[in-house]
């Protein structure tokens, strides 16, 4: 951000020594160090809050992705269940039809449906 080289720092120290004086220079440097520490703490807090906000945004994106994947899985499972239900229903209809036709074949026939048996031969007397 600031381009401070060693030559610029040396010039700044000489100007501070001339303006403030050698007697008050340590007090000035302590105050500057104190305020720089406060500024660094605030910058670190700001950076931490920004990082936390970024993590929350990423978590929300991940949550949305997981919800969409969950919805896709749910719809796929429901579609599979519907397909299975239709297959089971068609198989049940086929089995029921087969059972009904088998019952008709095995059911006792009424007199009208039974074929006539040939007449029995009559006995002749001997």
Secondary structure, DSSP 8 states (H G I E B T S, - for coil): -----HHHHHHHHHHHHHHH-TTTHHHHHHHHHHHHHHHHHHHHHHHHHHHHHHHHHHHHHHHHHHHHHHHHHHHHHHHHHHHHHHHHHHHHHHHHHHHHHHHHHHS---TTTS------------
